[in-house]
Amino acid sequence: MLLHPWFTTLYANCFEVDIVAVLWDQTFYFGQFHLFRIGLAIGQIIEQKYKHQMDEIDAQVYMKEARKHITQKEMLDGLKA
């Protein structure tokens, strides 16, 4: 349920334009399955940053507001791993 808005907008409502442009370029280059990889990277970044201070509800809030919690550097580093 959380991923649906991400996929329908191709992450445009989740991040700033500069990050979205990079994500779209990567998606066009690597293919549609890269969208899942982006979603997994977002989840991993949120988990690493907040795992000691959040429960399941907090995790959903952090992921819905990914723009506030993930920088461009973190996103690109998360996709390299």
C-alpha positions in Angstrom: 0.0 0.0 0.0 2.9 2.3 0.7 4.7 1.6 -2.5 1.7 2.3 -4.8 2.0 6.1 -4.7 5.7 5.8 -5.2 5.4 3.7 -8.4 2.5 5.6 -9.9 4.3 8.9 -9.7 7.8 7.4 -10.3 8.9 8.9 -7.0 8.2 12.5 -8.2 6.1 13.2 -5.1 8.7 11.8 -2.7 11.9 13.8 -3.5 13.2 17.0 -4.8 13.5 17.5 -8.5 17.2 17.0 -8.6 17.0 13.6 -7.0 14.0 12.6 -9.1 15.9 13.4 -12.3 18.7 11.1 -11.3 16.2 8.3 -10.3 14.4 8.6 -13.6 17.7 8.5 -15.6 18.7 5.4 -13.7 15.3 3.8 -14.3 15.4 4.5 -18.0 19.0 3.0 -18.1 18.5 0.0 -15.9 14.8 -0.8 -16.7 11.6 -1.0 -14.8 12.9 -3.3 -12.1 15.1 -0.5 -10.9 11.9 1.1 -9.4 11.8 -1.8 -6.9 15.5 -1.3 -6.1 14.8 2.4 -5.4 12.0 1.4 -3.0 14.3 -1.1 -1.2 17.1 1.5 -0.9 14.6 4.0 0.7 13.6 1.3 3.2 17.2 0.5 4.0 18.2 4.1 4.5 15.3 4.8 6.8 16.0 1.6 8.8 19.6 2.4 9.2 19.0 6.0 10.3 16.1 5.3 12.7 16.1 1.7 13.7 16.9 2.4 17.4 14.1 4.9 17.8 11.1 3.8 15.8 8.4 1.2 15.8 6.3 0.0 12.8 4.1 3.1 12.7 7.0 5.5 12.8 8.7 3.6 10.0 5.6 4.1 7.8 5.6 7.8 8.6 9.3 8.2 7.9 8.9 6.4 4.5 5.9 8.5 3.5 7.9 11.6 4.2 11.1 10.3 2.7 11.9 13.8 1.2 12.5 15.1 4.8 14.7 12.2 5.9 16.9 11.2 2.9 19.4 13.4 1.2 20.5 13.0 -2.4 23.9 11.6 -1.3 22.3 9.0 0.9 19.9 8.0 -1.9 22.7 7.6 -4.4 24.9 5.7 -2.0 22.0 3.5 -1.1 21.5 2.5 -4.7 25.2 1.7 -5.1 25.1 -1.0 -2.4 
